[in-house]
Amino acid sequence: MPTAFEAEGDSVSIGDIAWQDFFSDSVLVALIDTGISRNLDRLSAVQRIEIARANYNIRRGALLPSLDGRYRLRSGNIRNNALRGTINGDDNVDAQTAQWFVGLQSTWEADIWGRLRSQREASYARFLATEQGVHLVTTSIVAEIARLYYELLGLDYELKAIGRNIRLQEVGQEVIQIQKIGGRATELAVQQFQAQLLRTRSLEYERRQRLVEVENQLNLLLGRFPQTIERGDSLAAQQLPEFVDAGVPTDLLRRRPDVQQAELALVAARADVDAARAAFFPSLTFTPYMGFQSDNLSALFTTPESLVLGLLNGITAPIFQQNRIEAEYSQMVAENMQSFYDYQQAILIGYQEVLTSLQRVENFRQAYELRQQEADVLLAAVSTSNDLFAAGYATYLEVITAQERVLEAELGMINTRREIFLALTSLYQSLGGGWQ
């Protein structure tokens, strides 16, 4: 029966596995769930979806007729001879005229060249791209929470190893002090053991400070104030998968949100080019209206004399805006090419990340086995050096060297095991896992 990390078929990638199933530690799963619901970066990204949706609705509405309530006063001066005289009979005096209108007016542009449809297509592609942006933020949050959690487990493991070595070095210091009293060791040997112990104790405080920093970083990702982070199994007890399937090459990057986002940005840029090209052509607008119209305000609502129904239409063609339109078209073409190169770059980066993470998992897994053997051998060497030193067959420097090397080996082994989990997390993220 395949594990959560195994694929049931050749075309299935670990990126298809939900993060609740990919991570086996229940405490880590709970932390990720909290981060997804409360992380401020993700909440902000969700609002960007709402902004893009509103912009799409605006562009979609541009294809439909508008309907407005209108109250309009149209006034002007005309010559008296046009009115066939005035009260004073002076044809050289202008007369003021006024015309009142109350009613409904609609405006609709016939999208002959597809400019409005192209703008709608571009806004819809950007709306979908913002959704992929949220998925990208989500995968980053999932991966970063996992990385910090594994670093916490690694620091806990290191503190245990350092504490164990402190106890070994304390025993060694007691032995060398007893031998000094008996005349078998010098004050220099005592000072060397004491300096080694002090250095190891300082390492413990450095790791404790790093642990506080990592906990605070993790709490920030979780959208909460600093507090102690609960842990599950130790790093040594965490289960490693025996098989990792990245998926076949043709489907390797199909789930990556950044690749899908770059592809949608390219679609939007192409639609922008089409809209900019259509701006060179004339536009046809229809404006039907219906309401009450009169040159006397008191008689405005007198029916049926003041009822009006009409249609205005016109063709608008750019004349003195060619330079601006050409510049906008050139800008859209350049942005389209930029989006194309960004899409290619996203694919190249994706392949590089996947292949690097795959090789990293395998190499660190092999390195961990050797590190574990090294730590076991050096731990036995510490016991051997203590026995030989007590019998007078080894110097105190050999004992100190053995203790230093076993501490270095244990810390290296812990770091290598932590790197395996970090590499698995990076592989999962690079394959687009974590946004389900």
C-alpha positions in Angstrom: 0.0 0.0 0.0 1.6 3.3 -1.0 2.4 5.9 1.6 1.0 9.5 1.5 4.2 10.4 -0.4 3.8 7.7 -3.0 2.0 8.2 -6.3 -0.4 5.6 -7.5 0.5 6.2 -11.1 3.3 7.4 -13.2 1.5 10.7 -14.0 0.7 11.6 -10.4 2.9 14.0 -8.6 3.3 14.7 -4.9 2.1 18.2 -5.8 -1.3 16.7 -6.2 -1.4 15.5 -2.6 -3.3 17.8 -0.2 -1.1 19.3 2.5 -3.2 17.6 5.2 -2.0 14.3 3.8 1.5 15.3 2.8 2.6 16.2 6.3 2.1 13.4 8.7 2.7 15.4 11.9 -0.8 16.4 13.3 0.6 19.4 15.2 2.2 20.7 12.0 -1.1 20.2 10.1 -2.9 22.2 12.8 -0.4 25.0 12.6 -0.7 25.2 8.8 -4.5 25.3 9.1 -4.2 28.3 11.5 -1.7 30.0 9.1 -4.0 29.6 6.1 -7.0 31.1 7.9 -5.2 33.9 9.8 -2.0 34.9 7.8 -2.3 38.6 7.0 -0.5 38.3 3.6 -3.0 35.7 2.5 -5.9 37.7 3.7 -4.6 40.7 1.8 -4.2 38.5 -1.4 -7.8 37.4 -1.1 -8.9 41.1 -1.2 -6.9 41.5 -4.4 -9.3 38.8 -5.9 -12.2 41.0 -4.9 -10.6 44.0 -6.6 -9.9 42.0 -9.8 -13.5 40.7 -9.8 -14.9 44.2 -9.5 -12.7 45.4 -12.4 -13.9 42.5 -14.5 -17.5 43.4 -13.7 -16.8 47.0 -14.8 -15.4 45.8 -18.1 -18.2 43.4 -18.7 -20.8 46.1 -17.9 -19.2 48.3 -20.7 -20.6 45.9 -23.3 -24.2 46.5 -22.0 -26.3 49.6 -22.6 -26.4 52.1 -19.8 -29.7 53.6 -18.5 -29.6 56.9 -16.6 -32.2 59.3 -15.2 -31.6 62.8 -16.6 -32.6 66.3 -15.6 -31.3 68.8 -18.1 -31.6 72.5 -18.8 -30.4 73.6 -22.2 -30.1 77.3 -22.7 -28.6 79.7 -25.2 -28.7 83.0 -27.1 -30.2 83.4 -30.6 -30.8 86.4 -32.8 -34.2 88.2 -32.7 -34.6 88.0 -36.4 -34.7 84.2 -35.9 -37.6 84.8 -33.6 -39.3 87.2 -36.0 -38.9 90.2 -33.7 -39.1 91.0 -30.1 -41.3 93.1 -27.8 -39.3 96.3 -28.7 -39.1 95.2 -32.3 -35.3 95.5 -32.3 -33.8 92.8 -34.5 -30.2 93.5 -33.2 -30.9 92.3 -29.7 -30.3 88.6 -28.7 -32.9 86.6 -26.9 -32.3 84.0 -24.2 -33.9 80.6 -24.8 -34.3 77.6 -22.4 -35.4 74.1 -22.9 -36.1 71.6 -20.0 -35.8 67.8 -20.1 -36.6 65.2 -17.5 -36.5 61.5 -18.4 -34.5 58.4 -19.2 -31.5 58.2 -21.5 -29.5 55.1 -22.5 -26.1 54.9 -24.1 -24.7 51.9 -25.9 -21.5 51.6 -27.9 -21.5 49.0 -30.7 -18.3 47.0 -30.2 -17.7 46.6 -33.9 -13.9 46.1 -33.7 -13.9 44.1 -30.4 -12.2 46.7 -28.3 -14.6 46.3 -25.3 -14.5 42.5 -25.6 -10.8 42.5 -25.6 -10.7 44.6 -22.5 -13.2 42.3 -20.9 -11.0 39.3 -21.8 -8.0 41.0 -20.3 -9.7 41.8 -17.1 -11.0 38.3 -16.8 -7.6 36.8 -17.3 -6.2 39.1 -14.6 -9.0 38.1 -12.3 -8.0 34.4 -12.8 -4.3 35.5 -12.3 -5.1 37.0 -8.9 -6.7 33.7 -7.9 -3.4 32.0 -8.8 -1.7 34.7 -6.8 -3.6 33.6 -3.7 -2.6 30.0 -4.4 1.0 31.1 -4.7 0.8 32.9 -1.4 -0.8 29.8 0.2 1.9 27.5 -1.1 4.5 29.8 0.3 2.8 30.0 3.7 2.4 26.2 3.9 6.1 25.7 3.0 7.4 28.4 5.3 5.4 27.1 8.3 6.7 23.6 7.6 10.3 24.9 7.3 10.2 26.9 10.6 8.5 23.9 12.3 11.2 21.5 11.2 13.8 24.1 12.3 12.2 24.2 15.7 12.4 20.4 15.9 16.0 20.5 14.8 16.9 23.1 17.5 15.1 20.9 20.1 17.2 18.0 19.0 20.4 20.1 19.0 19.7 21.3 22.6 19.3 17.7 23.7 22.6 16.7 22.0 24.4 19.7 23.6 22.9 18.9 27.0 24.1 15.3 26.7 27.6 16.5 25.7 27.7 19.0 28.6 27.1 16.1 31.0 29.9 14.1 29.4 32.3 17.1 29.6 31.3 17.7 33.2 32.2 14.1 34.0 35.5 14.6 32.2 36.2 17.8 34.1 35.6 16.0 37.4 37.9 13.2 36.4 40.8 15.5 35.4 40.4 17.5 38.7 40.7 14.3 40.7 43.7 13.3 38.7 45.3 16.7 39.3 44.8 16.2 43.0 46.5 12.8 42.7 49.4 14.3 40.7 48.5 12.6 37.4 47.3 15.8 35.6 48.4 19.4 35.4 46.5 22.7 35.8 46.7 23.1 32.0 44.7 20.0 31.5 42.1 21.2 34.0 41.9 24.6 32.2 41.5 22.9 28.8 38.5 20.8 30.0 37.0 23.9 31.7 37.3 26.0 28.5 35.7 23.2 26.5 32.8 23.0 28.9 32.3 26.8 28.8 32.2 26.8 25.0 29.6 24.0 24.9 27.4 25.9 27.4 27.6 29.0 25.3 26.4 27.0 22.3 23.4 26.0 24.4 22.4 29.6 25.0 23.0 30.5 21.3 20.6 27.7 20.3 18.0 28.9 22.8 18.1 32.4 21.3 17.7 31.0 17.9 14.7 28.9 19.1 13.0 32.1 20.4 13.6 33.8 17.1 12.1 30.9 15.1 9.1 30.7 17.3 8.4 34.4 16.9 8.8 34.1 13.1 6.4 31.2 13.1 3.9 33.1 15.2 4.0 36.0 12.8 3.1 33.7 9.9 0.2 32.4 12.0 -1.1 35.9 12.5 -0.7 35.9 16.3 1.4 37.4 19.1 4.5 35.5 20.3 3.8 32.4 22.3 5.2 28.9 22.8 4.8 26.7 19.7 3.5 23.2 20.4 5.6 20.4 19.0 4.8 16.9 17.9 7.2 14.0 17.4 10.9 14.8 17.6 13.0 15.3 14.5 14.4 11.8 15.0 11.0 10.3 15.2 9.5 12.0 12.1 8.9 9.5 9.3 10.7 9.9 6.0 9.1 8.7 2.8 10.8 5.9 1.0 9.7 7.1 -2.4 9.2 10.5 -3.9 7.5 10.9 -7.3 7.8 14.3 -9.0 5.6 13.4 -11.9 6.3 12.9 -15.5 8.1 15.9 -17.3 5.1 17.0 -19.3 3.0 17.4 -16.1 5.9 18.5 -13.9 4.8 22.1 -13.5 1.1 22.0 -14.2 0.1 22.8 -10.6 2.6 25.6 -9.9 0.6 28.8 -9.3 3.4 31.1 -10.5 3.5 29.3 -13.9 -0.3 29.5 -14.2 -0.3 33.2 -13.1 2.4 34.0 -15.7 0.4 32.2 -18.4 -2.8 34.2 -17.5 -0.8 37.4 -17.5 0.3 36.6 -21.0 -3.3 36.0 -22.1 -4.3 39.4 -20.6 -1.4 41.2 -22.3 -2.4 39.8 -25.7 -6.0 41.0 -25.1 -4.6 44.4 -24.2 -2.8 44.5 -27.6 -6.1 43.7 -29.4 -7.9 46.4 -27.5 -5.2 49.0 -28.2 -5.3 48.0 -31.9 -9.0 48.5 -32.1 -8.6 52.1 -30.7 -7.4 53.2 -34.1 -10.8 52.6 -35.6 -14.0 54.7 -35.3 -16.6 53.9 -32.6 -20.4 53.9 -33.2 -22.6 55.0 -30.3 -26.4 54.9 -29.9 -28.2 57.1 -27.4 -32.0 56.6 -27.2 -34.0 58.8 -24.8 -37.5 59.2 -23.5 -39.1 61.7 -21.2 -40.7 65.2 -20.9 -39.3 68.2 -22.7 -40.5 71.8 -22.8 -39.2 75.3 -23.1 -41.5 76.3 -20.3 -40.8 74.8 -16.9 -44.4 75.0 -15.7 -45.6 73.1 -18.7 -42.8 70.4 -18.5 -45.1 67.6 -17.4 -48.1 68.5 -19.7 -49.0 65.5 -21.6 -49.0 64.5 -24.4 -47.6 67.8 -25.7 -44.3 67.5 -23.7 -43.7 63.8 -24.2 -40.6 63.1 -26.4 -39.0 59.9 -27.7 -35.8 60.0 -29.7 -32.6 58.4 -30.8 -29.1 60.0 -31.2 -26.3 58.1 -32.8 -22.9 59.1 -33.9 -19.6 57.9 -35.1 -16.5 59.1 -33.3 -13.1 58.8 -34.9 -9.7 59.9 -33.5 -8.1 62.7 -35.4 -5.6 64.6 -33.2 -4.9 61.6 -30.8 -3.0 59.4 -33.2 0.3 59.9 -31.3 -1.3 58.9 -28.0 -3.0 55.9 -29.5 0.1 54.8 -31.2 2.1 55.2 -28.0 -0.4 53.1 -26.0 -0.4 50.4 -28.7 3.4 50.3 -28.6 3.3 50.1 -24.8 0.8 47.2 -25.0 3.0 45.3 -27.5 6.1 45.7 -25.2 4.1 44.6 -22.2 3.0 41.6 -24.2 6.5 40.6 -25.0 7.6 41.2 -21.4 4.8 38.8 -20.2 6.0 36.2 -22.7 9.5 36.4 -21.4 8.2 36.3 -17.8 6.2 33.1 -18.7 9.3 31.4 -20.1 11.3 32.5 -17.0 8.7 31.0 -14.7 8.9 27.7 -16.5 12.7 27.6 -16.4 12.8 28.5 -12.7 10.2 25.8 -12.0 12.2 23.1 -13.7 15.4 24.2 -11.9 13.7 24.2 -8.5 12.1 20.8 -9.0 15.3 19.1 -10.2 17.4 20.7 -7.5 15.0 19.7 -4.8 14.8 16.1 -6.1 18.6 15.8 -6.1 18.8 17.5 -2.7 16.5 15.0 -1.1 18.4 12.0 -2.4 21.9 13.4 -1.5 20.9 14.5 2.0 19.3 11.1 2.6 22.6 9.4 1.7 24.6 11.9 3.8 22.4 11.4 6.8 23.1 7.7 6.9 26.8 8.4 6.9 26.5 11.1 9.5 24.6 8.8 11.7 27.4 6.1 11.4 30.0 8.8 12.1 28.2 10.0 15.3 27.9 6.4 16.5 31.6 5.7 16.0 32.7 9.0 17.6 30.4 8.4 20.6 32.1 5.0 21.1 35.4 6.8 20.7 34.6 9.1 23.7 34.0 6.1 25.9 37.2 4.5 24.7 39.2 7.7 25.3 37.9 8.0 28.8 38.9 4.4 29.6 42.3 4.8 28.1 42.9 8.1 29.8 41.9 6.6 33.2 44.4 3.7 32.5 47.1 6.1 31.5 47.2 5.1 27.8 45.7 8.3 26.4 46.4 12.0 27.0 43.8 14.6 28.1 44.0 16.2 24.6 42.8 13.0 23.0 39.8 13.0 25.4 39.0 16.6 24.6 39.3 16.0 20.9 37.0 13.0 21.0 34.4 15.0 22.9 34.6 17.9 20.5 34.3 15.7 17.5 31.3 13.8 18.8 29.5 17.0 19.4 30.3 18.3 15.9 29.2 15.0 14.4 25.9 15.0 16.3 25.1 18.5 15.3 26.0 17.7 11.7 23.8 14.7 11.8 20.9 16.7 13.1 21.4 19.4 10.6 21.5 16.8 7.8 18.2 15.2 8.9 16.6 18.6 9.1 17.8 19.4 5.6 16.0 16.3 4.3 12.7 17.6 5.6 13.4 21.1 4.3 14.3 19.6 0.8 11.0 17.6 0.8 9.1 20.7 1.7 10.8 22.7 -1.1 10.1 19.9 -3.6 6.4 19.9 -2.5 6.2 23.6 -3.0 8.1 23.6 -6.3 5.6 21.1 -7.7 2.7 23.4 -6.8 1.5 21.5 -3.7 -0.1 23.1 -0.7 -2.9 25.4 -2.1 -5.7 22.8 -2.2 
